[in-house]
Amino acid sequence: MRDDAHAELHVRSRFRAAAYRAKQIYPGAVGELLSREIMSWEEFGYRLGGEALMSQVVTDVLDRPVPDAEAA
């Protein structure tokens, strides 16, 4: 696999993981909206460039702890 293809796969995998995790961190409509936005960016947005903000969002979502369901 080429290095650039491997790098793209890694980025897309991070975005998918963040989209899944967003629903766990932010239950309800906010999590669904954030998840859909991240997935849309993963599918189409990376082609447009200017991904700095979305990369920060993905990093933030992946770094946040998932709330304990029993504590709620």
PDB file of N, CA, C and O in Angstrom:
ATOM      1  N   MET A   1       0.847  -1.183   0.000  1.00  0.00           N
ATOM      2  CA  MET A   1       0.000   0.000   0.000  1.00  0.00           C
ATOM      3  C   MET A   1       0.889   1.241   0.000  1.00  0.00           C
ATOM      4  O   MET A   1       1.876   1.315   0.732  1.00  0.00           O
ATOM      5  N   ARG A   2       0.525   2.200  -0.823  1.00  0.00           N
ATOM      6  CA  ARG A   2       1.291   3.442  -0.882  1.00  0.00           C
ATOM      7  C   ARG A   2       1.146   4.206   0.427  1.00  0.00           C
ATOM      8  O   ARG A   2       0.150   4.069   1.138  1.00  0.00           O
ATOM      9  N   ASP A   3       2.164   5.020   0.733  1.00  0.00           N
ATOM     10  CA  ASP A   3       2.136   5.787   1.974  1.00  0.00           C
ATOM     11  C   ASP A   3       0.960   6.754   2.034  1.00  0.00           C
ATOM     12  O   ASP A   3       0.325   6.886   3.080  1.00  0.00           O
ATOM     13  N   ASP A   4       0.660   7.436   0.917  1.00  0.00           N
ATOM     14  CA  ASP A   4      -0.450   8.388   0.932  1.00  0.00           C
ATOM     15  C   ASP A   4      -1.794   7.679   1.080  1.00  0.00           C
ATOM     16  O   ASP A   4      -2.704   8.210   1.717  1.00  0.00           O
ATOM     17  N   ALA A   5      -1.928   6.501   0.507  1.00  0.00           N
ATOM     18  CA  ALA A   5      -3.158   5.726   0.663  1.00  0.00           C
ATOM     19  C   ALA A   5      -3.303   5.255   2.109  1.00  0.00           C
ATOM     20  O   ALA A   5      -4.406   5.251   2.657  1.00  0.00           O
ATOM     21  N   HIS A   6      -2.201   4.863   2.718  1.00  0.00           N
ATOM     22  CA  HIS A   6      -2.223   4.439   4.122  1.00  0.00           C
ATOM     23  C   HIS A   6      -2.583   5.611   5.025  1.00  0.00           C
ATOM     24  O   HIS A   6      -3.355   5.448   5.969  1.00  0.00           O
ATOM     25  N   ALA A   7      -2.037   6.782   4.748  1.00  0.00           N
ATOM     26  CA  ALA A   7      -2.339   7.981   5.539  1.00  0.00           C
ATOM     27  C   ALA A   7      -3.814   8.342   5.405  1.00  0.00           C
ATOM     28  O   ALA A   7      -4.454   8.684   6.399  1.00  0.00           O
ATOM     29  N   GLU A   8      -4.369   8.272   4.188  1.00  0.00           N
ATOM     30  CA  GLU A   8      -5.780   8.575   3.982  1.00  0.00           C
ATOM     31  C   GLU A   8      -6.664   7.587   4.735  1.00  0.00           C
ATOM     32  O   GLU A   8      -7.659   7.981   5.343  1.00  0.00           O
ATOM     33  N   LEU A   9      -6.307   6.313   4.697  1.00  0.00           N
ATOM     34  CA  LEU A   9      -7.069   5.292   5.418  1.00  0.00           C
ATOM     35  C   LEU A   9      -7.067   5.578   6.919  1.00  0.00           C
ATOM     36  O   LEU A   9      -8.091   5.431   7.584  1.00  0.00           O
ATOM     37  N   HIS A  10      -5.922   5.984   7.444  1.00  0.00           N
ATOM     38  CA  HIS A  10      -5.815   6.308   8.867  1.00  0.00           C
ATOM     39  C   HIS A  10      -6.723   7.491   9.225  1.00  0.00           C
ATOM     40  O   HIS A  10      -7.430   7.443  10.231  1.00  0.00           O
ATOM     41  N   VAL A  11      -6.707   8.531   8.422  1.00  0.00           N
ATOM     42  CA  VAL A  11      -7.529   9.715   8.677  1.00  0.00           C
ATOM     43  C   VAL A  11      -9.011   9.346   8.622  1.00  0.00           C
ATOM     44  O   VAL A  11      -9.787   9.737   9.495  1.00  0.00           O
ATOM     45  N   ARG A  12      -9.389   8.613   7.621  1.00  0.00           N
ATOM     46  CA  ARG A  12     -10.797   8.228   7.481  1.00  0.00           C
ATOM     47  C   ARG A  12     -11.246   7.325   8.623  1.00  0.00           C
ATOM     48  O   ARG A  12     -12.390   7.415   9.068  1.00  0.00           O
ATOM     49  N   SER A  13     -10.364   6.462   9.098  1.00  0.00           N
ATOM     50  CA  SER A  13     -10.688   5.598  10.237  1.00  0.00           C
ATOM     51  C   SER A  13     -10.902   6.411  11.502  1.00  0.00           C
ATOM     52  O   SER A  13     -11.800   6.111  12.289  1.00  0.00           O
ATOM     53  N   ARG A  14     -10.085   7.437  11.705  1.00  0.00           N
ATOM     54  CA  ARG A  14     -10.247   8.321  12.869  1.00  0.00           C
ATOM     55  C   ARG A  14     -11.598   9.036  12.809  1.00  0.00           C
ATOM     56  O   ARG A  14     -12.288   9.162  13.821  1.00  0.00           O
ATOM     57  N   PHE A  15     -11.963   9.495  11.628  1.00  0.00           N
ATOM     58  CA  PHE A  15     -13.235  10.202  11.482  1.00  0.00           C
ATOM     59  C   PHE A  15     -14.406   9.272  11.775  1.00  0.00           C
ATOM     60  O   PHE A  15     -15.356   9.675  12.447  1.00  0.00           O
ATOM     61  N   ARG A  16     -14.356   8.054  11.291  1.00  0.00           N
ATOM     62  CA  ARG A  16     -15.433   7.093  11.551  1.00  0.00           C
ATOM     63  C   ARG A  16     -15.528   6.760  13.036  1.00  0.00           C
ATOM     64  O   ARG A  16     -16.625   6.664  13.586  1.00  0.00           O
ATOM     65  N   ALA A  17     -14.383   6.584  13.680  1.00  0.00           N
ATOM     66  CA  ALA A  17     -14.376   6.305  15.121  1.00  0.00           C
ATOM     67  C   ALA A  17     -14.972   7.477  15.893  1.00  0.00           C
ATOM     68  O   ALA A  17     -15.737   7.276  16.836  1.00  0.00           O
ATOM     69  N   ALA A  18     -14.629   8.687  15.501  1.00  0.00           N
ATOM     70  CA  ALA A  18     -15.159   9.875  16.173  1.00  0.00           C
ATOM     71  C   ALA A  18     -16.667   9.995  15.950  1.00  0.00           C
ATOM     72  O   ALA A  18     -17.395  10.373  16.867  1.00  0.00           O
ATOM     73  N   ALA A  19     -17.138   9.682  14.762  1.00  0.00           N
ATOM     74  CA  ALA A  19     -18.573   9.755  14.480  1.00  0.00           C
ATOM     75  C   ALA A  19     -19.344   8.790  15.372  1.00  0.00           C
ATOM     76  O   ALA A  19     -20.397   9.146  15.901  1.00  0.00           O
ATOM     77  N   TYR A  20     -18.841   7.595  15.541  1.00  0.00           N
ATOM     78  CA  TYR A  20     -19.475   6.601  16.412  1.00  0.00           C
ATOM     79  C   TYR A  20     -19.445   7.080  17.867  1.00  0.00           C
ATOM     80  O   TYR A  20     -20.446   6.995  18.579  1.00  0.00           O
ATOM     81  N   ARG A  21     -18.298   7.579  18.292  1.00  0.00           N
ATOM     82  CA  ARG A  21     -18.101   8.002  19.677  1.00  0.00           C
ATOM     83  C   ARG A  21     -18.926   9.238  20.022  1.00  0.00           C
ATOM     84  O   ARG A  21     -19.348   9.393  21.168  1.00  0.00           O
ATOM     85  N   ALA A  22     -19.163  10.115  19.055  1.00  0.00           N
ATOM     86  CA  ALA A  22     -19.939  11.333  19.299  1.00  0.00           C
ATOM     87  C   ALA A  22     -21.318  11.010  19.853  1.00  0.00           C
ATOM     88  O   ALA A  22     -21.821  11.723  20.721  1.00  0.00           O
ATOM     89  N   LYS A  23     -21.930   9.948  19.362  1.00  0.00           N
ATOM     90  CA  LYS A  23     -23.253   9.553  19.846  1.00  0.00           C
ATOM     91  C   LYS A  23     -23.208   9.066  21.287  1.00  0.00           C
ATOM     92  O   LYS A  23     -24.184   9.214  22.022  1.00  0.00           O
ATOM     93  N   GLN A  24     -22.084   8.486  21.698  1.00  0.00           N
ATOM     94  CA  GLN A  24     -21.935   8.012  23.071  1.00  0.00           C
ATOM     95  C   GLN A  24     -21.677   9.169  24.031  1.00  0.00           C
ATOM     96  O   GLN A  24     -22.163   9.165  25.162  1.00  0.00           O
ATOM     97  N   ILE A  25     -20.925  10.141  23.585  1.00  0.00           N
ATOM     98  CA  ILE A  25     -20.562  11.274  24.438  1.00  0.00           C
ATOM     99  C   ILE A  25     -21.712  12.261  24.564  1.00  0.00           C
ATOM    100  O   ILE A  25     -21.980  12.783  25.646  1.00  0.00           O
ATOM    101  N   TYR A  26     -22.388  12.511  23.451  1.00  0.00           N
ATOM    102  CA  TYR A  26     -23.488  13.479  23.405  1.00  0.00           C
ATOM    103  C   TYR A  26     -24.760  12.757  22.978  1.00  0.00           C
ATOM    104  O   TYR A  26     -25.099  12.763  21.795  1.00  0.00           O
ATOM    105  N   PRO A  27     -25.469  12.139  23.913  1.00  0.00           N
ATOM    106  CA  PRO A  27     -26.689  11.416  23.526  1.00  0.00           C
ATOM    107  C   PRO A  27     -27.754  12.376  23.000  1.00  0.00           C
ATOM    108  O   PRO A  27     -27.788  13.552  23.362  1.00  0.00           O
ATOM    109  N   GLY A  28     -28.603  11.856  22.156  1.00  0.00           N
ATOM    110  CA  GLY A  28     -29.707  12.653  21.630  1.00  0.00           C
ATOM    111  C   GLY A  28     -29.363  13.345  20.328  1.00  0.00           C
ATOM    112  O   GLY A  28     -28.489  12.915  19.575  1.00  0.00           O
ATOM    113  N   ALA A  29     -30.078  14.429  20.089  1.00  0.00           N
ATOM    114  CA  ALA A  29     -29.989  15.120  18.808  1.00  0.00           C
ATOM    115  C   ALA A  29     -28.609  15.725  18.550  1.00  0.00           C
ATOM    116  O   ALA A  29     -28.137  15.717  17.413  1.00  0.00           O
ATOM    117  N   VAL A  30     -27.965  16.246  19.583  1.00  0.00           N
ATOM    118  CA  VAL A  30     -26.648  16.864  19.401  1.00  0.00           C
ATOM    119  C   VAL A  30     -25.625  15.822  18.942  1.00  0.00           C
ATOM    120  O   VAL A  30     -24.853  16.072  18.016  1.00  0.00           O
ATOM    121  N   GLY A  31     -25.620  14.678  19.578  1.00  0.00           N
ATOM    122  CA  GLY A  31     -24.698  13.613  19.182  1.00  0.00           C
ATOM    123  C   GLY A  31     -24.971  13.101  17.783  1.00  0.00           C
ATOM    124  O   GLY A  31     -24.044  12.821  17.022  1.00  0.00           O
ATOM    125  N   GLU A  32     -26.255  12.979  17.442  1.00  0.00           N
ATOM    126  CA  GLU A  32     -26.626  12.529  16.090  1.00  0.00           C
ATOM    127  C   GLU A  32     -26.166  13.531  15.042  1.00  0.00           C
ATOM    128  O   GLU A  32     -25.617  13.149  14.008  1.00  0.00           O
ATOM    129  N   LEU A  33     -26.391  14.809  15.308  1.00  0.00           N
ATOM    130  CA  LEU A  33     -25.971  15.847  14.376  1.00  0.00           C
ATOM    131  C   LEU A  33     -24.453  15.859  14.206  1.00  0.00           C
ATOM    132  O   LEU A  33     -23.949  15.922  13.085  1.00  0.00           O
ATOM    133  N   LEU A  34     -23.737  15.800  15.313  1.00  0.00           N
ATOM    134  CA  LEU A  34     -22.281  15.791  15.255  1.00  0.00           C
ATOM    135  C   LEU A  34     -21.773  14.550  14.521  1.00  0.00           C
ATOM    136  O   LEU A  34     -20.851  14.640  13.710  1.00  0.00           O
ATOM    137  N   SER A  35     -22.363  13.414  14.800  1.00  0.00           N
ATOM    138  CA  SER A  35     -21.974  12.177  14.131  1.00  0.00           C
ATOM    139  C   SER A  35     -22.188  12.270  12.616  1.00  0.00           C
ATOM    140  O   SER A  35     -21.318  11.882  11.837  1.00  0.00           O
ATOM    141  N   ARG A  36     -23.336  12.779  12.211  1.00  0.00           N
ATOM    142  CA  ARG A  36     -23.630  12.908  10.774  1.00  0.00           C
ATOM    143  C   ARG A  36     -22.682  13.896  10.096  1.00  0.00           C
ATOM    144  O   ARG A  36     -22.241  13.670   8.969  1.00  0.00           O
ATOM    145  N   GLU A  37     -22.376  14.985  10.786  1.00  0.00           N
ATOM    146  CA  GLU A  37     -21.464  15.979  10.219  1.00  0.00           C
ATOM    147  C   GLU A  37     -20.062  15.387  10.029  1.00  0.00           C
ATOM    148  O   GLU A  37     -19.425  15.597   8.997  1.00  0.00           O
ATOM    149  N   ILE A  38     -19.602  14.659  11.018  1.00  0.00           N
ATOM    150  CA  ILE A  38     -18.279  14.025  10.916  1.00  0.00           C
ATOM    151  C   ILE A  38     -18.269  13.008   9.775  1.00  0.00           C
ATOM    152  O   ILE A  38     -17.314  12.955   9.001  1.00  0.00           O
ATOM    153  N   MET A  39     -19.331  12.199   9.666  1.00  0.00           N
ATOM    154  CA  MET A  39     -19.386  11.205   8.584  1.00  0.00           C
ATOM    155  C   MET A  39     -19.475  11.871   7.219  1.00  0.00           C
ATOM    156  O   MET A  39     -18.877  11.387   6.258  1.00  0.00           O
ATOM    157  N   SER A  40     -20.204  12.962   7.118  1.00  0.00           N
ATOM    158  CA  SER A  40     -20.274  13.677   5.839  1.00  0.00           C
ATOM    159  C   SER A  40     -18.902  14.201   5.452  1.00  0.00           C
ATOM    160  O   SER A  40     -18.499  14.126   4.292  1.00  0.00           O
ATOM    161  N   TRP A  41     -18.194  14.730   6.432  1.00  0.00           N
ATOM    162  CA  TRP A  41     -16.852  15.239   6.164  1.00  0.00           C
ATOM    163  C   TRP A  41     -15.928  14.082   5.764  1.00  0.00           C
ATOM    164  O   TRP A  41     -15.103  14.229   4.862  1.00  0.00           O
ATOM    165  N   GLU A  42     -16.063  12.954   6.421  1.00  0.00           N
ATOM    166  CA  GLU A  42     -15.235  11.786   6.094  1.00  0.00           C
ATOM    167  C   GLU A  42     -15.502  11.328   4.666  1.00  0.00           C
ATOM    168  O   GLU A  42     -14.576  10.932   3.959  1.00  0.00           O
ATOM    169  N   GLU A  43     -16.757  11.378   4.238  1.00  0.00           N
ATOM    170  CA  GLU A  43     -17.115  10.908   2.901  1.00  0.00           C
ATOM    171  C   GLU A  43     -16.782  11.906   1.804  1.00  0.00           C
ATOM    172  O   GLU A  43     -16.324  11.509   0.732  1.00  0.00           O
ATOM    173  N   PHE A  44     -17.004  13.199   2.050  1.00  0.00           N
ATOM    174  CA  PHE A  44     -16.892  14.183   0.989  1.00  0.00           C
ATOM    175  C   PHE A  44     -15.971  15.360   1.294  1.00  0.00           C
ATOM    176  O   PHE A  44     -15.264  15.839   0.408  1.00  0.00           O
ATOM    177  N   GLY A  45     -15.975  15.822   2.520  1.00  0.00           N
ATOM    178  CA  GLY A  45     -15.322  17.073   2.872  1.00  0.00           C
ATOM    179  C   GLY A  45     -13.818  17.092   2.746  1.00  0.00           C
ATOM    180  O   GLY A  45     -13.238  18.128   2.421  1.00  0.00           O
ATOM    181  N   TYR A  46     -13.175  15.968   2.996  1.00  0.00           N
ATOM    182  CA  TYR A  46     -11.717  15.946   2.942  1.00  0.00           C
ATOM    183  C   TYR A  46     -11.210  16.325   1.547  1.00  0.00           C
ATOM    184  O   TYR A  46     -10.073  16.770   1.395  1.00  0.00           O
ATOM    185  N   ARG A  47     -12.051  16.148   0.542  1.00  0.00           N
ATOM    186  CA  ARG A  47     -11.666  16.515  -0.828  1.00  0.00           C
ATOM    187  C   ARG A  47     -11.615  18.026  -1.023  1.00  0.00           C
ATOM    188  O   ARG A  47     -10.962  18.522  -1.940  1.00  0.00           O
ATOM    189  N   LEU A  48     -12.306  18.744  -0.157  1.00  0.00           N
ATOM    190  CA  LEU A  48     -12.382  20.189  -0.281  1.00  0.00           C
ATOM    191  C   LEU A  48     -11.213  20.902   0.391  1.00  0.00           C
ATOM    192  O   LEU A  48     -11.004  22.095   0.168  1.00  0.00           O
ATOM    193  N   GLY A  49     -10.459  20.192   1.199  1.00  0.00           N
ATOM    194  CA  GLY A  49      -9.350  20.813   1.918  1.00  0.00           C
ATOM    195  C   GLY A  49      -9.857  21.617   3.098  1.00  0.00           C
ATOM    196  O   GLY A  49     -11.045  21.576   3.420  1.00  0.00           O
ATOM    197  N   GLY A  50      -8.967  22.342   3.738  1.00  0.00           N
ATOM    198  CA  GLY A  50      -9.351  23.168   4.874  1.00  0.00           C
ATOM    199  C   GLY A  50      -9.913  22.375   6.025  1.00  0.00           C
ATOM    200  O   GLY A  50     -10.900  22.782   6.638  1.00  0.00           O
ATOM    201  N   GLU A  51      -9.304  21.254   6.327  1.00  0.00           N
ATOM    202  CA  GLU A  51      -9.837  20.332   7.312  1.00  0.00           C
ATOM    203  C   GLU A  51      -9.363  20.599   8.733  1.00  0.00           C
ATOM    204  O   GLU A  51      -9.588  19.766   9.611  1.00  0.00           O
ATOM    205  N   ALA A  52      -8.719  21.722   8.989  1.00  0.00           N
ATOM    206  CA  ALA A  52      -8.142  21.983  10.309  1.00  0.00           C
ATOM    207  C   ALA A  52      -9.198  21.957  11.409  1.00  0.00           C
ATOM    208  O   ALA A  52      -8.998  21.300  12.430  1.00  0.00           O
ATOM    209  N   LEU A  53     -10.311  22.652  11.226  1.00  0.00           N
ATOM    210  CA  LEU A  53     -11.341  22.694  12.261  1.00  0.00           C
ATOM    211  C   LEU A  53     -11.939  21.309  12.487  1.00  0.00           C
ATOM    212  O   LEU A  53     -12.101  20.884  13.631  1.00  0.00           O
ATOM    213  N   MET A  54     -12.267  20.603  11.410  1.00  0.00           N
ATOM    214  CA  MET A  54     -12.872  19.288  11.574  1.00  0.00           C
ATOM    215  C   MET A  54     -11.887  18.308  12.209  1.00  0.00           C
ATOM    216  O   MET A  54     -12.294  17.439  12.981  1.00  0.00           O
ATOM    217  N   SER A  55     -10.621  18.433  11.899  1.00  0.00           N
ATOM    218  CA  SER A  55      -9.614  17.586  12.544  1.00  0.00           C
ATOM    219  C   SER A  55      -9.548  17.872  14.040  1.00  0.00           C
ATOM    220  O   SER A  55      -9.348  16.956  14.839  1.00  0.00           O
ATOM    221  N   GLN A  56      -9.714  19.132  14.422  1.00  0.00           N
ATOM    222  CA  GLN A  56      -9.740  19.487  15.846  1.00  0.00           C
ATOM    223  C   GLN A  56     -10.973  18.901  16.526  1.00  0.00           C
ATOM    224  O   GLN A  56     -10.892  18.425  17.658  1.00  0.00           O
ATOM    225  N   VAL A  57     -12.112  18.934  15.840  1.00  0.00           N
ATOM    226  CA  VAL A  57     -13.342  18.354  16.393  1.00  0.00           C
ATOM    227  C   VAL A  57     -13.157  16.857  16.601  1.00  0.00           C
ATOM    228  O   VAL A  57     -13.512  16.326  17.653  1.00  0.00           O
ATOM    229  N   VAL A  58     -12.605  16.178  15.605  1.00  0.00           N
ATOM    230  CA  VAL A  58     -12.377  14.734  15.700  1.00  0.00           C
ATOM    231  C   VAL A  58     -11.450  14.425  16.872  1.00  0.00           C
ATOM    232  O   VAL A  58     -11.725  13.515  17.654  1.00  0.00           O
ATOM    233  N   THR A  59     -10.370  15.164  16.998  1.00  0.00           N
ATOM    234  CA  THR A  59      -9.432  14.942  18.099  1.00  0.00           C
ATOM    235  C   THR A  59     -10.124  15.167  19.436  1.00  0.00           C
ATOM    236  O   THR A  59      -9.931  14.389  20.370  1.00  0.00           O
ATOM    237  N   ASP A  60     -10.929  16.224  19.540  1.00  0.00           N
ATOM    238  CA  ASP A  60     -11.645  16.511  20.781  1.00  0.00           C
ATOM    239  C   ASP A  60     -12.600  15.380  21.145  1.00  0.00           C
ATOM    240  O   ASP A  60     -12.646  14.956  22.300  1.00  0.00           O
ATOM    241  N   VAL A  61     -13.358  14.893  20.173  1.00  0.00           N
ATOM    242  CA  VAL A  61     -14.309  13.802  20.435  1.00  0.00           C
ATOM    243  C   VAL A  61     -13.569  12.541  20.861  1.00  0.00           C
ATOM    244  O   VAL A  61     -13.992  11.861  21.796  1.00  0.00           O
ATOM    245  N   LEU A  62     -12.475  12.226  20.189  1.00  0.00           N
ATOM    246  CA  LEU A  62     -11.726  11.013  20.537  1.00  0.00           C
ATOM    247  C   LEU A  62     -11.037  11.117  21.890  1.00  0.00           C
ATOM    248  O   LEU A  62     -10.797  10.099  22.538  1.00  0.00           O
ATOM    249  N   ASP A  63     -10.717  12.328  22.325  1.00  0.00           N
ATOM    250  CA  ASP A  63     -10.037  12.515  23.612  1.00  0.00           C
ATOM    251  C   ASP A  63     -10.987  12.569  24.800  1.00  0.00           C
ATOM    252  O   ASP A  63     -10.559  12.360  25.935  1.00  0.00           O
ATOM    253  N   ARG A  64     -12.263  12.842  24.566  1.00  0.00           N
ATOM    254  CA  ARG A  64     -13.228  12.949  25.670  1.00  0.00           C
ATOM    255  C   ARG A  64     -13.588  11.571  26.203  1.00  0.00           C
ATOM    256  O   ARG A  64     -13.760  10.621  25.440  1.00  0.00           O
ATOM    257  N   PRO A  65     -13.700  11.477  27.531  1.00  0.00           N
ATOM    258  CA  PRO A  65     -14.136  10.186  28.085  1.00  0.00           C
ATOM    259  C   PRO A  65     -15.625   9.959  27.812  1.00  0.00           C
ATOM    260  O   PRO A  65     -16.413  10.904  27.786  1.00  0.00           O
ATOM    261  N   VAL A  66     -15.988   8.718  27.613  1.00  0.00           N
ATOM    262  CA  VAL A  66     -17.396   8.353  27.424  1.00  0.00           C
ATOM    263  C   VAL A  66     -18.028   8.312  28.808  1.00  0.00           C
ATOM    264  O   VAL A  66     -17.505   7.643  29.700  1.00  0.00           O
ATOM    265  N   PRO A  67     -19.144   9.014  29.006  1.00  0.00           N
ATOM    266  CA  PRO A  67     -19.800   8.998  30.321  1.00  0.00           C
ATOM    267  C   PRO A  67     -20.218   7.587  30.707  1.00  0.00           C
ATOM    268  O   PRO A  67     -20.634   6.790  29.866  1.00  0.00           O
ATOM    269  N   ASP A  68     -20.099   7.302  31.978  1.00  0.00           N
ATOM    270  CA  ASP A  68     -20.496   5.999  32.505  1.00  0.00           C
ATOM    271  C   ASP A  68     -22.021   5.912  32.532  1.00  0.00           C
ATOM    272  O   ASP A  68     -22.673   6.730  33.181  1.00  0.00           O
ATOM    273  N   ALA A  69     -22.579   4.960  31.855  1.00  0.00           N
ATOM    274  CA  ALA A  69     -24.032   4.819  31.755  1.00  0.00           C
ATOM    275  C   ALA A  69     -24.674   4.564  33.120  1.00  0.00           C
ATOM    276  O   ALA A  69     -25.805   4.989  33.356  1.00  0.00           O
ATOM    277  N   GLU A  70     -23.974   3.884  34.012  1.00  0.00           N
ATOM    278  CA  GLU A  70     -24.519   3.578  35.328  1.00  0.00           C
ATOM    279  C   GLU A  70     -24.537   4.808  36.228  1.00  0.00           C
ATOM    280  O   GLU A  70     -25.365   4.889  37.135  1.00  0.00           O
ATOM    281  N   ALA A  71     -23.649   5.759  35.999  1.00  0.00           N
ATOM    282  CA  ALA A  71     -23.576   6.952  36.828  1.00  0.00           C
ATOM    283  C   ALA A  71     -24.702   7.941  36.520  1.00  0.00           C
ATOM    284  O   ALA A  71     -25.050   8.781  37.351  1.00  0.00           O
ATOM    285  N   ALA A  72     -25.259   7.832  35.329  1.00  0.00           N
ATOM    286  CA  ALA A  72     -26.319   8.773  34.930  1.00  0.00           C
ATOM    287  C   ALA A  72     -27.636   8.440  35.567  1.00  0.00           C
ATOM    288  O   ALA A  72     -28.627   9.133  35.334  1.00  0.00           O
TER     289      ALA A  72
END
